[in-house]
Amino acid sequence: MHLKHTAIILFLLGLAFASCGKLKEDLPAPTQSGAKVHPDGWMVSTGANFHGKYLIDTLRVGTSADSIVIDSLRLKSCWTCHGKVYDGGTSGKTCYASGCHSTYPHWPGWMDTTSNDFHGKILRLGSSQLSDCATCHGAAFDGGSSGKSCYKCHDSYPHKAEWLDPSAAGSHGRFLNANNWRISDCAGCHGANFAGAGNIQMSCFRCHPSYPHTVFEAASGHAAYLRNNGYPLGGATGCKNCHGASYTGGSVVDVSCSTAGCHMDNTGVAKSPEACNTCHGQFWAPAGDALSAAPPKSVTGDSLTSKAGVGAHAKHLLSGSLGKLAKCTECHVVPTALFAAGHVDTQLPAEVVFNDSLARLTTGDGNYIPSPTYSTSALTCSNTYCHGNWQLTKAGSAYLYIFTDSLITGNTSNSPAWTGGTSAAACSSCHGLPPAGHVLFPLSSCANCHIGVVNGSGNIINQKLHANGKANVFGVERSF
């Protein structure tokens, strides 16, 4: 080997030994058995020499309490012994040892919601517990020895012990109430739709199925949600749980459903959500309630007469243009309470039972008995007196000359369509012009005999005298 090469090697070895010497200077000097690197009280959270206090006092940024920032870049003094990732280093002592703190010093992605090291994900996955946080942030998470309150970023988490107790002052219902029901803070962890799509993957609907009320929007309105879920108004998860037994505000939620703008009658008087007109609108008019001229709506929100829930309701209940106003009880069993059997516990469509005696009126001197039915598939009424299923006998009549047969009959095969519009109630639909067995006369001549019932144009001028179970001729009424 040449001397030149030997010199180069010796030079490099010299540099290596110099570097080792420098490294040795950077390392803490070996201590004798029993000697301490840190002062007494380093691990005592209440002591003046507590290492957490040391970090705050020596490594804080700024002077105000709000400016305390202890990040990984300002913990270099700890690197020397514990390593840059605080897993032991030359000291062999990890900061994440059991019984210490499993997540501090916090990793670079600790505050990044998209990072796998985001503290929300760490807590959700169980890699750390809130009790670990309490070591530095305090038992109430309002600062502790770190001086850093968790509530500086999210004002309701960590949740207090009373968070899930509705009767407690610290319940989440009362917290939201005091904050004007601002639920945007909850979305950060529970997801934008509060169904658990957020960082913690915990759905709010796991406990109460309808709050936050954004679920109503997804179901095309809370009326549809309630209907599709069997009207869960009561019980521990129903409306009453928050809004009170009378829906005017409970101990947790002081918001009244009765002043929501929709639970009221047509005169603007507030009503309970259990009031009939809440679902049935102006179709239901208890004594003293005014009927509205607004288009009627079904319980599903439809307003077109071509819809089964709307159909001829207005004609029967509101206008009375061809006869007396009908009542709900004439075609339906009206419940005495919201949850009475056969009401909201059955699926649509509503049952049609024809309670009224007019639809079932016996005619033909007691010999002709109709059997009214309603087809929920064809949406038609059949065999009803009020739509032509009747007979008038010649025997015993004071007007024998008007008969061309032993009977005058209506259109006994008439089955008007509930959604058929005005054509379903034309004069010729229920009885011919004139009825079968009646002497032929034009429509304009009906007023000559049926005085006060119809005018010369064929329009009904006294609804009380039409389709009322009586035959009115020259102002005299005769039973069928």
C-alpha positions in Angstrom: 0.0 0.0 0.0 1.3 3.4 -0.8 2.1 5.9 1.8 -0.4 8.2 0.2 -3.2 5.8 0.6 -2.2 5.1 4.2 -2.3 8.8 5.0 -5.8 9.1 3.6 -7.1 6.2 5.6 -5.5 7.6 8.8 -7.2 11.0 8.1 -10.6 9.4 7.7 -10.2 7.4 10.9 -9.3 10.6 12.6 -12.5 12.2 11.4 -14.5 9.2 12.6 -13.0 9.3 16.1 -13.6 13.1 16.2 -17.3 12.5 15.3 -17.6 9.9 18.0 -16.2 12.3 20.5 -18.6 15.0 19.4 -21.5 12.5 19.6 -20.3 11.5 23.1 -20.4 15.2 24.1 -24.1 15.4 22.9 -25.1 12.4 25.0 -25.7 12.9 28.7 -22.8 11.8 30.9 -23.2 8.4 32.4 -24.5 8.6 35.9 -23.6 6.5 38.9 -26.2 4.2 40.4 -29.0 6.1 42.0 -28.1 9.4 40.3 -31.0 11.3 38.6 -31.1 13.2 35.3 -34.4 15.0 36.1 -35.0 16.9 39.3 -37.2 15.6 42.1 -40.9 15.8 41.4 -40.4 15.4 37.6 -43.3 12.9 37.5 -45.5 14.5 40.2 -48.2 16.4 38.4 -48.9 18.7 41.4 -45.2 19.5 41.9 -43.3 22.6 40.9 -40.8 20.4 38.9 -43.5 18.4 37.0 -42.3 17.9 33.5 -45.5 19.0 32.1 -45.2 22.3 33.8 -41.6 22.5 32.6 -42.7 22.2 29.0 -45.3 24.9 29.4 -43.0 27.3 31.3 -40.0 26.9 29.0 -41.4 26.0 25.6 -44.6 28.1 25.3 -45.1 30.4 22.3 -46.1 33.9 23.3 -47.1 35.1 26.7 -50.9 34.7 26.9 -52.6 31.6 28.2 -54.3 31.2 24.8 -51.0 31.1 23.0 -49.6 27.9 24.6 -48.4 25.8 21.8 -46.2 22.7 22.5 -45.5 20.9 19.3 -43.0 18.3 18.3 -40.6 20.8 16.9 -40.3 22.5 20.3 -39.6 19.3 22.2 -36.0 18.9 20.9 -34.5 18.9 24.4 -36.4 15.6 25.0 -35.0 14.1 21.8 -31.5 13.7 23.1 -32.4 11.0 25.5 -35.9 9.8 24.4 -35.4 9.9 20.7 -37.1 11.9 18.0 -40.2 9.8 18.1 -40.1 9.6 21.9 -39.9 5.8 21.9 -36.9 5.4 24.1 -33.7 6.7 22.4 -30.5 6.3 24.3 -32.3 6.4 27.6 -34.4 3.4 26.7 -37.3 5.2 28.3 -40.3 5.8 26.1 -42.7 8.7 26.8 -45.6 6.3 25.8 -44.9 3.8 28.6 -47.8 2.2 30.4 -48.9 4.3 33.2 -47.7 7.6 31.6 -49.4 9.1 28.6 -50.0 7.0 25.5 -50.5 9.8 23.0 -48.2 12.6 24.1 -46.1 14.1 22.7 -48.8 14.4 20.0 -47.9 13.3 16.5 -47.8 15.7 13.6 -51.2 14.6 12.3 -52.9 15.1 15.7 -55.0 18.1 14.6 -55.4 17.0 11.0 -58.9 15.5 10.5 -57.7 13.7 7.4 -54.7 12.1 9.1 -54.7 8.6 10.5 -53.1 10.2 13.6 -56.0 12.6 14.1 -56.9 12.5 17.7 -60.5 11.9 17.0 -59.7 8.7 15.2 -57.2 7.7 17.9 -59.9 7.9 20.5 -62.5 6.2 18.3 -60.2 3.2 17.6 -59.5 2.8 21.2 -55.7 3.5 20.8 -56.1 6.0 23.6 -58.7 6.7 26.3 -60.1 10.0 27.5 -58.5 9.2 30.9 -55.1 9.5 29.1 -56.1 13.0 28.0 -57.2 14.0 31.5 -53.6 13.5 32.8 -52.6 16.7 31.0 -55.8 18.5 30.2 -57.4 18.0 33.6 -60.2 15.8 34.9 -62.7 18.3 33.5 -60.7 18.7 30.3 -60.6 22.4 30.8 -56.8 22.8 30.9 -55.2 20.9 33.7 -51.4 21.0 33.9 -51.2 21.6 30.2 -53.2 24.8 30.4 -54.9 23.7 27.1 -58.6 23.3 27.3 -60.2 20.7 24.9 -63.2 23.0 24.7 -61.2 25.7 23.0 -61.7 23.8 19.7 -65.0 21.9 20.3 -67.2 23.3 23.0 -69.1 20.1 23.9 -66.5 17.4 23.7 -65.3 15.5 25.7 -68.9 14.9 26.8 -69.5 15.4 30.5 -70.8 12.6 32.7 -74.3 14.0 32.6 -74.3 14.2 28.8 -76.8 11.3 28.3 -79.0 11.9 31.4 -82.1 13.9 30.2 -82.9 14.9 33.7 -79.4 16.3 34.4 -78.4 20.0 34.1 -75.5 18.9 31.9 -77.5 16.8 29.5 -76.8 17.3 25.8 -80.4 18.3 25.2 -80.1 21.2 27.7 -76.7 22.1 26.2 -78.2 22.4 22.7 -81.1 24.3 24.1 -78.8 26.8 25.7 -76.9 27.2 22.5 -80.0 27.8 20.3 -80.0 24.2 19.0 -76.7 24.8 17.1 -75.9 21.3 16.0 -73.1 22.2 13.5 -70.5 21.5 16.3 -71.9 17.9 16.5 -71.4 17.3 12.8 -67.6 17.5 13.2 -67.6 14.1 14.9 -71.0 12.6 14.1 -70.9 13.5 10.4 -72.8 16.0 8.3 -75.9 13.9 8.3 -75.4 12.9 12.0 -75.6 9.2 11.0 -72.0 8.4 12.1 -70.2 9.3 8.9 -67.8 11.6 10.9 -64.6 10.9 12.7 -66.1 8.9 15.5 -68.6 6.9 13.4 -71.3 7.2 16.2 -74.8 7.9 14.9 -77.0 10.3 16.8 -79.9 8.3 15.7 -78.7 5.3 17.7 -80.4 6.8 20.7 -83.2 9.1 19.3 -84.3 8.0 15.8 -85.6 11.4 14.7 -83.2 14.0 16.0 -81.3 15.9 14.6 -84.4 16.7 12.6 -82.5 16.6 9.3 -83.9 13.0 9.1 -87.2 14.7 8.4 -85.8 16.3 5.3 -84.6 13.0 4.0 -88.1 11.6 4.4 -89.8 14.5 2.5 -91.0 16.1 5.7 -91.6 15.1 9.3 -95.3 14.3 8.6 -94.1 11.6 6.1 -91.5 10.4 8.6 -94.0 10.1 11.4 -96.5 8.3 9.1 -93.9 5.8 7.8 -92.7 5.0 11.3 -96.1 4.5 12.9 -96.3 8.0 14.5 -93.7 7.6 17.2 -95.0 10.6 19.2 -94.7 9.1 22.7 -92.2 6.9 24.4 -88.6 7.5 25.3 -87.6 8.3 21.7 -90.8 10.2 20.5 -91.6 13.8 20.2 -93.1 14.0 23.7 -89.7 13.0 25.2 -88.3 16.4 24.2 -91.3 18.6 23.5 -93.4 17.6 26.5 -96.6 15.7 27.1 -98.7 18.4 25.5 -96.1 19.3 22.8 -95.9 22.8 24.1 -92.3 22.5 25.5 -90.7 20.0 27.8 -88.1 20.2 30.6 -85.3 19.5 28.0 -86.7 21.3 25.0 -88.8 24.4 25.5 -89.9 24.6 21.9 -93.6 24.2 21.3 -94.8 22.2 18.3 -98.2 24.0 18.5 -96.6 27.2 17.3 -94.6 25.7 14.4 -96.8 27.3 11.8 -98.5 24.1 10.6 -100.2 22.7 13.7 -103.1 25.1 13.8 -106.6 25.3 12.5 -107.7 27.4 9.6 -108.3 30.4 11.7 -104.7 30.4 12.9 -105.4 29.0 16.4 -102.5 26.7 17.5 -103.4 23.0 17.9 -101.7 20.0 19.2 -99.9 17.7 16.6 -102.5 15.2 17.6 -105.4 17.4 16.4 -107.3 15.9 13.5 -106.6 18.9 11.2 -102.9 18.5 11.6 -103.0 15.6 9.1 -106.5 16.0 7.6 -106.4 19.7 7.1 -109.7 21.5 6.2 -111.3 18.1 5.6 -111.9 18.0 9.4 -113.9 20.8 10.9 -114.9 20.3 14.5 -117.6 22.6 16.0 -116.5 26.2 15.9 -113.6 25.7 13.4 -113.8 27.5 10.1 -113.3 25.7 6.8 -110.7 27.0 4.5 -111.0 27.9 0.9 -107.5 26.7 0.2 -107.1 23.5 -2.0 -107.6 20.4 0.1 -104.7 18.1 0.8 -104.4 14.5 1.7 -102.4 13.1 4.6 -99.6 12.4 2.2 -99.5 16.1 1.1 -101.3 15.7 -2.3 -103.6 18.4 -3.4 -104.7 17.2 -6.9 -108.2 15.8 -7.1 -106.8 13.1 -9.3 -105.1 11.7 -6.2 -107.0 9.1 -4.1 -106.4 10.9 -0.9 -108.0 14.1 -2.3 -110.6 13.1 -4.9 -114.1 14.3 -4.2 -113.5 15.1 -0.6 -114.0 18.8 -1.2 -117.3 18.2 -3.0 -118.6 16.1 -0.2 -117.2 18.0 2.8 -116.9 21.6 1.6 -119.0 22.7 -1.3 -122.3 20.9 -0.9 -123.2 22.0 -4.4 -125.4 18.9 -5.1 -126.6 17.9 -1.7 -126.0 18.2 2.0 -122.5 18.4 3.4 -121.2 15.0 4.4 -119.4 14.3 7.6 -116.3 12.2 8.1 -118.3 9.7 10.2 -120.5 8.9 7.2 -117.7 7.1 5.3 -115.1 6.4 8.0 -114.8 5.3 11.6 -113.6 8.4 13.3 -111.3 7.5 16.2 -111.9 9.0 19.7 -108.1 9.3 20.1 -105.1 9.4 17.8 -103.9 5.9 18.7 -107.3 4.2 18.7 -107.4 0.9 16.9 -107.8 1.1 13.2 -106.5 4.7 12.9 -102.7 5.2 12.6 -101.9 1.6 13.2 -103.1 0.5 9.7 -101.6 1.4 6.4 -103.1 3.6 3.8 -105.6 3.9 2.2 -108.2 4.8 4.8 -111.0 2.2 5.3 -114.4 3.2 3.9 -117.2 1.7 5.8 -120.4 3.8 4.8 -121.8 4.4 8.3 -124.3 6.9 7.0 -127.9 5.8 6.5 -128.2 7.8 3.3 -125.8 5.6 1.4 -127.6 2.6 2.7 -131.1 4.0 2.4 -133.8 1.4 1.8 -136.2 2.4 -1.0 -139.0 0.8 -3.1 -141.3 0.9 -0.1 -138.8 -1.1 1.9 -138.1 -3.7 -0.7 -134.9 -2.3 -2.3 -131.9 -2.5 0.0 -128.5 -1.1 -1.3 -125.2 -2.6 -0.2 -122.7 0.2 -0.7 -119.0 -0.7 -1.3 -115.9 1.2 -2.2 -113.1 -0.3 -4.4 -109.6 0.9 -3.2 -108.2 -0.4 -6.5 -110.7 1.1 -9.0 -111.5 4.1 -6.6 -115.2 3.7 -7.3 -118.4 3.7 -5.1 -121.0 1.2 -5.9 -124.6 0.4 -4.8 -125.2 3.7 -2.9 -128.6 5.4 -2.7 -127.0 8.8 -3.0 -125.5 8.0 -6.4 -128.6 6.4 -8.0 -129.2 3.0 -6.4 -132.9 3.6 -5.6 -136.5 2.7 -6.7 -139.8 4.6 -6.4 -142.9 2.5 -6.6 -146.0 3.5 -8.5 -148.4 1.9 -6.1 -149.7 4.4 -3.6 -148.3 7.4 -5.5 -150.4 10.5 -5.9 -148.9 11.1 -9.3 -149.6 8.0 -11.2 -149.5 9.8 -14.5 -145.8 10.4 -14.2 -145.0 6.6 -14.2 -144.5 4.7 -17.5 -143.8 1.5 -15.5 -144.5 0.1 -12.1 -141.2 1.7 -10.9 -139.1 4.8 -11.4 -135.5 3.9 -10.8 -132.2 5.6 -10.6 -129.1 4.4 -12.3 -128.7 1.3 -10.1 -125.5 0.2 -11.9 -123.8 3.6 -11.4 -120.3 3.4 -9.9 -118.9 6.9 -9.8 -115.1 7.3 -9.7 -113.9 9.1 -6.6 -111.3 10.9 -8.8 -113.7 11.3 -11.8 -114.3 15.1 -11.2 -117.5 16.8 -12.1 -118.4 14.3 -14.8 -118.9 11.7 -12.1 -121.7 13.7 -10.6 -123.6 14.8 -13.7 -127.4 14.7 -13.5 -127.6 11.8 -15.9 -125.0 9.8 -14.0 -127.1 9.1 -10.9 -130.5 9.1 -12.7 -131.3 9.4 -16.3 -132.8 12.5 -17.9 -135.5 11.6 -17.0 -135.1 8.5 -14.8 -136.2 5.1 -16.2 -140.0 4.6 -15.8 -140.5 8.4 -15.8 -142.5 10.3 -18.5 -140.1 11.9 -20.9 -139.3 15.6 -20.3 -136.3 17.8 -21.1 -134.0 19.0 -18.3 -135.5 22.5 -18.5 -138.9 21.1 -17.5 -137.7 19.5 -14.2 -138.4 22.8 -12.4 -142.1 22.6 -13.3 -142.7 19.7 -10.9 -139.6 19.8 -8.6 -140.3 23.3 -7.5 -137.6 24.8 -5.3 -135.2 21.9 -5.9 -133.9 22.7 -9.4 -134.2 25.7 -11.7 -135.0 25.9 -15.5 -131.3 25.5 -16.3 -131.1 22.2 -14.5 -129.0 23.6 -11.6 -129.7 22.5 -8.0 -130.9 25.5 -6.1 -131.7 23.9 -2.7 -129.1 21.3 -1.8 -131.2 20.2 1.3 -134.0 19.0 -0.9 -131.7 17.0 -3.3 -130.4 13.5 -2.6 -131.9 13.7 0.9 -133.9 10.4 1.0 -137.2 12.1 -0.1 -138.9 12.6 -3.4 -139.9 16.3 -3.6 -142.8 17.0 -6.0 -144.7 20.3 -5.9 -143.1 21.1 -2.6 -144.4 17.9 -1.0 -141.8 15.3 0.2 -142.5 11.6 -0.1 -140.4 8.7 1.2 -138.9 6.4 -1.4 
